[in-house]
Amino acid sequence: MSLESEIDLPGGAVLPGALPEALRAELVAFRRDLHMHPELGNLEFRTTAAIKERLQRVGLRPRVLSSGTGVICDIGTDEEAGTDAAMLALRADIDALPIPDMKAGCAYRSTVPDRAHACGHDVHTTVVLGAGLVLAELHRQGLLPRPVRLIFQPAEEVLPGGAADVIADGALEGVGRILAVHCDPRVDAGKIGLRQGAITSACDRLEIALEGPGGHTARPHLTTDLVTAAARVVTDVPALVGRRVDTRSGLAVTWGRIESGHAPNVIPQHAELSGTVRCLDLETWRQAPDLVVAAIDEVANLHRAKSEINYVRGVPPVVNEAGATELLRDAMIARRGTEAVEGTEQSLGGEDFSWYLERVPGAMARLGVRTPGERIVRDLHQGDFDVDEHAITVGVELFTAAALLDALR
């Protein structure tokens, strides 16, 4: 692998590690293979095997996590490199979503029914793999100043996320800083979006069962009108919660499913609702379970329905640390100039990368995947989601630059 391509830095220094053309093509093919064979959280056995095999081929010693999926691999931790310096970790999530791939005519469309890489995790995986291969070669040439750890995490889409299990498996031992990227279809390929502080939001899951005696729709006054009760929970709970916290916290209850009844003239005995609770603020997230549960109970009691609530804790916001954010900014500018970095807003999406940041400083960048000039935005978690594969090159070179610049801080 030739790494002769260098980037000029202030003061006349140079930054090696640009992505060779042969590896660029291989990584695109690797990503497409993952895209064709998506696997759900904690079932990523084929994906894990593919990552492990490619890392072993360059002499690295990847370790499969104790759960059976996911990989950790260190680069540059031999005696020559020294092991005292805290490592930089690069994290990728490897799981797919339980939705159908709707990309008609796409040669690398998913081959698994109702499974798709519709959130870009195949890109994240490929970017960290590619960065690992480049950094392994730099280490072989004596150009890697500090050890780097690759983390390929399973089950990001499964609340409360696979990050906690990976951390328990020792992924952060010896790590001083951690970085990640997430595909963003609103940002052009060739650019990244950065934000210091919170870049995502907290996200919990909410499941509710409502019960009543049932009855005839001709006599709702003699029973619990359960469908109306469920409808009032849907509309009133978000409104109540929104008036009990500072509106700047962005606390939002949003429903994804409501189910009740079987006949038009029968008041049912059972109703089910499920949705998410999201908020921008960490302190409000800590208060959210009590606030939301109290609001549900109030509305249900008002309509004489019994409620059973399962509030599933998810993830806190991803809060980008200042130093790690600047590292990503400097790395991107070194590779592609100041115009390749743009600001980004805090989203209401959840990401379990936040659990790593509870332990060590780090940051996540939004990796642009929109083809420049394209007007159609293929949003995340939709069956037609796809990316401009130039983003793979950008992500790899961002991470390799960050690994080299990190040693200078």
N, C-alpha and C positions, 0 to 999 in steps of 0.2 A: 504494500500500500504506500503510495507516494503522498507525502504531506508537505511538498515543497511550497505550496501556495501560502503566502504570508500576508499579513495585514499591517499597514503602517500605523504606528501609535505615536502620540506626542512624545517628543524627545528622541525620536529616531528608533525606538524599540519596535520589534515586530512580534506578531502573534501568529504562531503556526496553528495548524489544525483545520484548515478549510476542507470541505468534504470532497474527496476524489470522485470523478465521474463514474467509475466502475461501482464504487460503493453506493453512490446515489441511486443508480439503477437497481442495484440489489435491494436496497431498502424500500423502494417503491414496490417491487415485487413482493417483498416480505409483508408490507402493509396490506397489499391486495389479497394475499393468502389469508391473513388474519380476518380480513373483511368478509371473505367467502366462508369462513368457518367460525362464526361468533359463538362464544360460550358464556353462559350466565355465571353470576357470582358464586364462587367456591366450587365451580365445575370447570374451571379453565385448564383442564389437563393437557389438551393438545397445544394450547397456547404456551403453557409452562414448558412443555417439552421442546417446542420450537425455540424459545428464548434460551433455554439451557444449552441446547445443542450448538447454537450459533456462537455463544460465548465460549464454550469449551473449545471450539475450533481455533480460537486465537490464543489458546493456552490459559484462559482464565478458569477459576474454580467456583462456578456458581453453586449456591446452596438453595435447594427447594425448601420452602417453608414447611413447618411441621404439619400444617393443615393439608398438605399434599398439592396445593397450587400456590403460585407466586414464587418469586426468586429474589434472592439477595446475592450480590456479587461485588467484591472489592477489587479495586485496581490500584496497584502501587503500594501494597502493604507489606512487601518483602523487606528484608533487612537493608538492602541497598537504599530503598526509598525512605526508610525510617518509619516508625509507627507512633511517634509522640504527637505529631500534629493532628489536630481534630480534622476529621474528614468532612468534605463536602458531599452531601447525598443528593442524588437525582432520582426523583420518584415518578413512576408511571402507574396508572391504573389499567388493568388488562381485561375487565369483564365487559360484556355486551348487555343489550336491553331485550326484554321480552316483547318485541314488536316486529311486525313483518317488514321486510325490505321492499320498498315500493319503487325502486329505481328501474324502470322499464328499459331494456336494451343495454344495461350495464354489464360489461364482460365479467366484472368481479362482484356481481350481486351476491348476496348471501345465499348459500346452498342449504341453509337450515330453516325450515318453516318457522315463522313467528319469532325469529331471532335476528337481530341486526346490531351492527356497530353504529348506532345512530347518535352517539355522543362524542365520537372521535377518539375513543380509548385505543383503537388500533393505531392511530397516529401517535398518541402519547407513548405507547409501547415502542413503536418503531423509532421515535426520536431518541428515547433513552437508550435503546439498543444501539443505534447508530453512534450516539455520543460515546457509549462504552467501547465500541470497536475502535473509534478514532483515538480515544484516550489510552487504550491499551497499546496502540502503536506508538503514541507519543511517549509512553512509559518505557517501551522497549528501546526507544531512541534516547532515553535519558532526559526527556523534555517535560515530564510531568512533575511539577514541583511538590505536589501534596497528594496524598491518597484520596480516592474518590469511591463512593459506594453507590451502586445502582440498586434501586428498590423497585421491583415489579409487583405491585400490590393487587391482590384479588378483591372482588366483592365491594367495589366502591359504591355501586348502585343499591346495595342491600343495607338499609338502615340497621344499626347506626354506623355502617361502613366497615370495611375490612381493615382499616388503618389501625384500629385498636389491637387487633390480633397480630398484625405485623410488628407493632411496637413491642407487644408482649414477647414476640419471638426474637427480640434483641436488635431490631433494625436500626435503632438510634444509638446504640452503644458505640462510643467513640466519634459520634457525629457532632460537628460544631455548627453546621448550617445546612438547610435543606431547600431545594428548589423544585419547582414543577411548572408545567405549562398546561393550559386547557384550551382546546380549540374554540375559536370564536368566529362564527359565520358573518359577523358584522364588521370584521376587520380584514383588510386586504392581505392576501398572502404576500410575504415579504416584510410584514410589519408585526409588531407586538403592541399590546395595550398594557399599561402599567398603572398601578395605583398604590400609594403608600397607605397603610391602615386597612380597614375592612374592605375586601373586594368581593366577597360573597356574603350570604346571609345564613342565619341559623335556620335549620329545617327539621321539624318533627313530624311524626305521622299520628293521625287521629282516627280511631275506629269507635263507632257508637252503635249500640243496639238499644232500640226503644221497644217497650212491651206494653200491651194493653189487653183488655178482655175480648176485644173484637165485637162485631155486631152487624146489624143491617144498616145500609146507608139511609134508609127511611127514618131511622131513629138514632141519630148521632148523639142526641142529648142523654141517652141512656147508657152510653159507653164512653170509651176514650177514642176520640176521632184521631187515630194514630197517623194517618197520612197528613192531616193538617198539622199535628204536632211535629212531625218530621220536617214539614215545609217551614214551620216557624223556627226550628233549630237552624235550618239552612240559612234563613234570612236574618234572624235576630241575633244569633250568637256572634257573627262577625261584627255586627253593629255595636253590641254591648261591649265586646272586648276592645273595640276601637275607641270607646269612650272612657276606658279605665286605665289607659296608659298614655304617655306622651306620644302624640301623633308622629313625632320625629323618629320614633323607634321603628316605625314601619311594620308593626305587628299585624299580620294578615292571616285570617282563617279562610281557606279556599277549599271547596268540596270537589271531589273527583268522582264520587259514586253515591247514589241514593237508590234504594231498592225496597219496595213494599207492595204487598197485595197481589191477588191473582184474578179477581173478578171485579167488574164495575159496580156491582151492587152489594159488595161485602166489605165492611170495614175490617182491615186485617188486624192480627194480634201482634205482628212483628214487623219492625222496620230496621234497616241498616243504613248507616252513612259512613263514609270514610273521606278523608281529605288530608290536607297538610296545614301546619302552623309554621309561618315564616316570620322572621323579624331581623332588622338590621343591627340591633343593639344587643351586646352580650349580656348586660344586666337585665334587660327586659326578657331575654331568652330564659334566664334563670327563674324569672317569676311566671313565665307563660303557663306552665302546667296548672298551677293553682287558679290563675285567672280564667283560663279556658274551661276547665272542669266546672268551676263555680257557675259560669255563664250557662253552660249546657244544662246543669241541674236546675237552675232557675227557670229556664224556658220549658224544660220537660215537665217540671212540677206544675207550672202554670196551666198546662194542658192535660194534667192528670196522667202523664205517661211515666213509666218507670224507665230509668236510663242505666245502662251499663257502659262504662267508658274505659277504653284502652288507649292511654296516652303513651305513645312509643317515643322515647327520647331519641333524637337523631344526632345532628352535628351542630356545633357552634359556628359562628362566622369564621372564614379565613381572614386573618388579620396579618397583612404583609408588614414585616419588620423593616425599618428604614434602611439599615445597612444592606440587607439582602435585596431589597428593591433597587437600590443604587447599583448593586453588583450586576443585576440583570440589565439595567439601563446602560451601564458602562460596557457590558459585553456586547449588547446589540449595537451600540454606537461604534464600537471597535470593528465590528463585522460589516455594518451596512450604513452607518452614518446616522446623524441625528433625526433625519426625516423618517427613519424606520421605527421610531418610538412615538407612540401617542398616548394620551391620557385615556382612562376608561372609568366608567361609573361602577358603583357598587351594585351588584345584581341581587335579586331575590332567590337565585339558585343556591342550593346547598352543595357542599363539597367536603368529604371527610379528610382532605388534606389538612383541615383545621386541627385535627387531633395531633398531628406531628408538631404543629406550631404551638401547642400547649406545652411542649417539652423543649424544643430548640427553636432558635430564630430561623426564619425562612421567608420565602415569598413565592407567589404564583403569578405567572404572566399569562395574559390572554394571547394565544398564538393565532395570528390571522390565517384564515383558510378560505376566504372568499376570493375568487378570481377577480383581479382588478377590472373594473368596468362592468362587472356583472350586476344586473339589477335585481335578479331573483335572489332572495335570501332563503337558503335551505336551513331552517332553524334546527336546533338541537332537539333530540327526542322525537323527531318526525321521520317517517319511513323513507322519505326521499333525501335524507341528509347525505351529503358527500362533501369532499374537500378538494381544493387545489393542492395537488401533491408537492408543489414547490415548498409548501409549508414544512415538509419533512426536512429538507435541506436547511431551511432557516432555523428550525428547532435544534437540529444537531449542532450547527455552528454557534448558536446562542449558548448552548450548554458547554461546549468545549471551550469557548472563550471565557465563560464564567468560571470554569474549573481552573484555567490558567491565571485569570486575574484574581481569583480568591486568595491565592498564595501571596499576593502583594499587599494584602490588607492587614 
